[in-house]
C-alpha cells in the first residue's frame, strides 16, 4: 500500500504526478533543565512535547517537459500557500502545517524532479478526522461508567452537562478515576439549560454565560483505552465530545 498524503486540498500522489517514497515523522520533547550550584547533575522539569515535523522524499514526473513544469508549479503553489492540515491516509491529520524546507533536483531529460520536503506541524499529535462522543443519562448518584477512547494520546474533551431530567442541577463533581483528575461545579444549571466545560480552551459556560467562578479542580483529560468516570450530583445527561489523537 502506498502512503496517502494530502496537504490542504492538494493530493501528494500520482493525481498530481507525485510519488512519496520516504515518510519520516519526527517528535521531540522539550525538557527544562536547571543547574544546581555546587552539586553534580541538574534538576529536570517534566518534559513537554514539541510540534511534530514530517520529512519526505518524493518524485514528480510529467509526460513531457512542459507537463512536468506545470505539475511542479502546482506543487510549489500548494506547499507555499500558508498553514494547511496535512492528512495521513483518510483517518487523521496534522493540524496547521507549514513548509519548513524544500529542495529539489531536476533529472536528466527535464521531465522528472526529485525532491525533499519537510513540514512543521502546529501540534504534537495526529488528530482524527472524525469526532467521537459519549452520552450518559444519569438517574442515580454517585454514578460510575466507562468511556472507551481510541488513539494513544490524551485528549481534552468538551463536557456538556444538561439539566434535562426534570430538575435543576447544582453542586456536582465529575471525576476521571483513571487519571485521578476531578472537577467540581458549585453553581446551578436551570432546567433545560446546559453547562459546557471546554477542557482544551479552559472555559466554563452556563447557558452561554461565563461561569468560571463556580468551577474548581481539574479540566479533565481522557486517555487511550478505558476511562472510569464517576459523577456525583442530581440527575442529568453528561456528554463528552472529542477527537482521538495519536503521538
PyMOL commands that set and color helices and strands:
alter all, ss='L'
color gray80, all
select helices_A, chain A and resi 14-16+65-79+212-214
alter helices_A, ss='H'
color red, helices_A
select strands_A, chain A and resi 5-7+10-11+18-26+29-30+33-35+42-44+48-49+53-61+84-88+92-106+112-120+126-128+132-138+143-149+158-162+169-176+181-189+194-198+203-206+209-210+215-217+225-232+236-242+245-246
alter strands_A, ss='S'
color yellow, strands_A
deselect
rebuild
show_as cartoon
